Amino acid sequence: MENREIWIEGDILFYKDHGNVENANIQSLKYAYAQILGNVPFLFVFADHQHYISTELQGFGEVYHKLSDRFRFDDETFFAVCKARKEDEKVKIWAKKMPQNYQILDEYLNDGDFGYEVYTEPKQMISWDTTYEQLEALGCIEAYFTDFGAQYLRFKYPVRIEGILIDQLEVYADNVSTNRPVQEFFVDLYDETNTDKSYKKLRELWIDDDVDINQYGYERDDQCYLQFALANGINASICYTYDEEYAYDDGSTSLHFYNKREYKSFLENKEYEEVMEISGLLSFPNKLDINVKYIDHDGVKHIPLKVKELLKEKSGIWLDSVNHKIGFAGTDTALILDLEKITYFTLQNVLPAKGSGYADFMVHLTTEDYLYVFIEDTYFFDQFAGQLEQMTKKSVEIPEAYYNC
């Protein structure tokens, strides 16, 4: 038993892969394939993410039969593929049968510019501008966490978006600013056949037959993907993936709704601008974009007029010792942080290899999070390390450069 390389404990499958012990929640299993990689037969399963499990692991046979007994794998196909060992061959041996979770309505309501309708009792029409915290307060969603700790929100009731009614629409809610409008909704849609019929129905609902499909994306043998404007400031995308060399058909169409609206009021910062003082200034020789977006972080604001007057047409960093603030001025916006919430800076250089070279300017916070603030050419920021350290009294680390492989 001590030498086993694959085993099951409860609903968790453990297996060794490149010296590491990986695990998969069997209850989350969605589909399974027999696949040949490097002349070795593998059991490929998807359970929250992809798992490639070698049949050469000690104890595989026993575990496979337990899984097959539970899920009714196609054993004949699995063992035939394993025996033939045809390189890169992969064949589906099982897929979870999913119930249809959407309905194309007879009446198409053109109310998408405002928002979406939740089928509570009574029904609620909710604006796309509703924030994460406001949505949670309405009581129509529930939170859950993945095995990796990522947080999602799931609607407890069906949701109508114009002409389609959707069960279990979800929202990605990990590390978001909860006072911002929800940025993305998503769901995997299954037709009763668990085939691309769901994609074809959505395409028919939203895309005219006579349009050039290349305007919206592509439709290939391995995958179909289209993105289009659904309503004012709201985009939608539909994607279906087929069995190809590097792709797996799970029988669902991935449907996403993206909030592309501008909420410039979050950039206003008059209260600080009225009292700000500039105690120190570091000027870059050119303009650099701020990599942090205002929709993701409360600290992103308009560049204060005082800073603009000093930097002219350049980017840079200012220190406000009076108000204990530090600001990073970009092209159109600035990131303003409490100085005491910063532990140190990192200037990470990346050398060109398969990818291009560049340098990251990183801010490390007391919460142990970090922000990628600026990006420029390799070694660009090194020349400012001494001035930055002297101005802020915070350490500046320049780790060894690595290749962008």
N, C-alpha and C positions, 0 to 999 in steps of 0.2 A: 504493500500500500504506500510506503514511503517514496517509492520510485515512480508513482503514477504521474502522468503528465496532463491528464484530463479527467475531470470528475464533476459530479453534480451534488450540490448540497441544497436541499429544498428546491427553490425555483431559480437558483443561480448556477450557471454552468461556468466552471473554471477550466482554463486550458493554458498551456505554455506556448509562447510565441517569441522567438528570438531572445530567449532567456528570461522573459518577463511573464508573470502570471496575469492573464487577462480574464475578464469575467463578462458574462452576458445574462441579462434577466430573461429567463425562458418565457415568462408571461408576456413579454413585449415582442416575441417572435412574430415577424410579418411574412417572411418568405425564406426559402432555402433552395440552394443549387448544388449540384455536383460540378466541380470545376477542376481542370488540370492546369497546374502552374509549375513550370520547371520540371515537367515529367512526373510531378507528384500530385496525386489526387487530394483535393481539398473538399471539405464541407463548408460552403459559404452560407452564412445566415445573416439576416438583418434583424437586430433587436436593439432599437434606439440608434445604433450605428452599425457599420459593417464589421463582420468577424470572419476571417479566413482561418479555418481550423484544419490542420494537417491530419490526414488519415494515418500518418506514421507515428502519431503520438501514442505512447504506451497507455493502454486502456481505452483507445478510441472505439473499438468494436462494441464494448459493453455500453459506452455512453451513447453511441449512435443508435443502438437497438432500443434504449430507453426513450430517446427522442422520437424515434420512428413509431414506437408503440403509442406514444402520447399524441403525436400530430399526424400519424398516418402518412409518412413519407412514401414516395414511389421508390421502394427498395430495388425493384428490378432495373429501373433506369439508373439509379445511383451506382449500383454495382457494375452495370454494363459500362458506364462512363469510366469508372475507376479501373476496370480491367483493360479497356481499350487504350487508355492513357494517350489520347490524341491531344497534342499540345494546344492550349488555349480553349479547348472545348468547354462549354458550360451549358448545363441543362437544368431547367427548373424542376425540382422534385416535390415542391409543396408551396402553397401560398394560402394565407389565411383568408377565408371568405368573408368579405366585408359587406355589410348591408348598405343599400343606397342611402346617402346622407344629404341629398339635395332634391329640390323640385323646381322645374321650370314652370312658372305660373302662367295661367291662361291670359291674365291681364298684366301688361307691362306698364308699371308706374314710373314716370319720369321725375322722380323726386330725389335722385341721387346727388343733386347739387347741395341739398341740405344735409343729408346723412342717410341713416339706415334705421330700419324698424325692428325692434326686439319684441318677440311674441310672448311677452308677459301677459298678465291679466290685470288691468287692461293693457293693450299694446302701448309701447313707448317709441316715439320717433326721436332718435338721438343724433345730434349734430356731429359731423366729422371733427369739429373743433373741440369736442369734449376731451378733457385731459384724463390721464391715467387715474388720478386720484378721484376725480369726479365720477368716472365710470365705475370704479370700485364702490363708491358711496351709493350708487343706484341699486346695488344688490343683485344685479343680473349676471354677474360673472363670479367665477371661483378661481383661486390661484392653485397652481401645482408646480412641483419641481421635478426636473429630470434627475437621472442617476448621477449626473455631473454637477448638479446644484443650480442649473439655470432655471430662472423663474418664467412661467408662462401664465397667462390669464385665459380662461375658457368660458365662453358664454353658456349659461345653464339653460337657455331657451333658444329656439330657432330664431335666426336673424334673416330678415328680408333686405336685400340690396337690389333695388329696382325690380327686375323681373325674375329674380331667383331667390328661393328660400333655402337657407343653409343650416344644417345641424352642426353644433359644436365648432363654431367659428372661434379662432384663437388669436391671441395677441402676445407678441414677444415682449416681456417686461423686465428683462434682466439688465441692471445697471442703466436704467433710463431715468430721466428727470421727470418725476411723477406730476409736476405742475405744467407739463407740456402736453399738447394734444397728441393722441395716439398716432404713431407714425406708420404702423404697418399691421394689417390683419392678414391672416392666412388660414387655409384649411386644405386638407387632401380630400378631394371629392371622388366618390366611388359611384359608378353606375351599378345597377343590379347585376350586370354581366362581369364587373371588375375588369373592364377592357377600356380601350381608348374611346369608347362611345361617349364617355363623360366629356372628353376633350372636344369631340365633334359637336356635341350639343351646345357647349359653351361658345364654341367658334361660331356656330349658326346663330346663337343668341346675340352676339356682340359684333361680329365682323361680317360686312357685306360680301357677297359672293364675287362681285366684279372688281374688288380692290386688288392692288398689287400687294401680295402678302409680305413681300420684302420690306415694305414700309414699317411693318410691325415686328418683324423678327424672321423666323425661318421655320420650315417644315421639312425635316430630313428623315432618313430611314431610322436613325438612332434616337432622334428627339424632335419634338415640335415645341416651339416657344414663341409666344406672341405677347407683346406689351402695348397697351393703348390707353388713351384718355377715356375714362369712364364718365367722369363728371367734372365740375369746376374744381381744378386743383387736385383731383383724385385719379390716379392711374390704376390699371388692373393688369395682371399678367396671368396667362395660363400656360402650363407646361406639362407635357406627357413624355415619358422616357420609355423606350423600347429595349428589348434584349439585343445588345450589341457587344462588341469586345469589352468595353469598359463600363457598360451600363446594364441596369437591371430593371425589368418591368414589374412594378408592384401593383399594377392595375388601377392606379389613381391619377387624377389630374391635380397638380399643385396649383391652387388659386391664391393669388395675393392681391391685396389692395394697398396702395401706397399713398400716403398723405404728402402731397407736394406743395401744399400751401405755404405762403410766407406769413410769419408771425413776428413782424419787425418790432412790435411793442416790447418784446423780451430784450431787445438791444438797448432800450432807453436806460439811462443811468444818471439822471440829472442830480439826484441827491448826493452822489459821490462827487460828481464833477464840480459842484458848487463849493466843496470844501477841500478838494484835492491839492496837494503840494508836490512838486517834483524835487526830490532831494538828490537824485542821481539819474544819469542818462547814459545808456549804451546805444550807440547808433550803428546799424549795419550799413554797408555801402549801397544797398539795393532794397527793393521791395520783396517781402516774403509773405506768403499766405499763412494764416493761422490754420493749423490742421484740426483744431477743435471747433465744432459747429455750435451755434447758439441754441439749436434745437436740442442739443445733447447736454449742454452745460450752462448753469446759471451765470458763470463767470464771464461769458463771452458777451461783450457790449460794443456800442459804437466807440471808435477811437476818440478820446476826449480832445476838445479843440486845443487845449494847452499843449498836448503832446504833438498834435498835427503841426502846430506852429513851430515847434522845435525840430522835429524830424524832417519837415518839408515832405519830399516825395520818397522818403526812405522808411524802412521798418526798424524796430529797435525795442529796447527794454527800459522802462523807467522804474525808479524806486520812490515810494512815498513813505518816508519815515514817520511823518506826522500821523498818518492814518494806518500805518503798518500794512501797506499794500505794495504789491509789485505788479506791473503791467507789461504785457507782451503785445506790442503793436504790429499788426499785420498789414495786409493790403487794404481791406475794408473794415475789419473788425479788430478788437483787442481782447485778450484774455486777462482778466484782473483777478488776482488771488490774494488771500491773506498771507502775508509773509511768514507768519508763525506756523502755517499749515504746510510749509515746504521743508523737507528734510535735506535734500541735496539735488544737484543737477547731474545729468549724464550727457556727454557729447559722444555719441556712438558713430564711428566711421565704418562704412561698408565699402569694400573694394569691388570693382567690377570683375565679373567672371561670366557665368551664364546670364546673369542679370546685370543691370547697370550699377554703377557705384553711386553712393549718396551718403549724407550724414544726417543723423537724427538729433534734434535738441529735445531732451526729455526732462520733465519736472517730476520729481518723486515727492509724494505727499505723506503726511503723518498717518493717513489711513492705510498706508502700504499700497495704495493705487499709484498709478503714474500716468502722465499725459504726454503724448507726442505733440509738441507745440509747433516746431518749425522743421522743415526739411530743406537741405541744400546740397551742393556738391561735396564730395568727400574732403574732409579736413577743413571745410569752410569755417566751422565754429571754433576750431582750436585756438585761433588767434585772439578770441575774446574771453578765454577761460580765466585768465588772471584778473581782468577788469571786472568780470561777473562775480568772481569770488570776493574780490575786495569790496565791491559795492554792496553785495547782499550779506556778506559774512557767512555764506553757506558754501559747503565744499562742492567742487566741480570735478567729477570723475571723467577721465578719458580712457575707457577700456581699450585693449588691443583691437585693432581693426580686424574684421573677418571678411571672407569672400562671399559674395552674393551667388551662392551655388543653387 
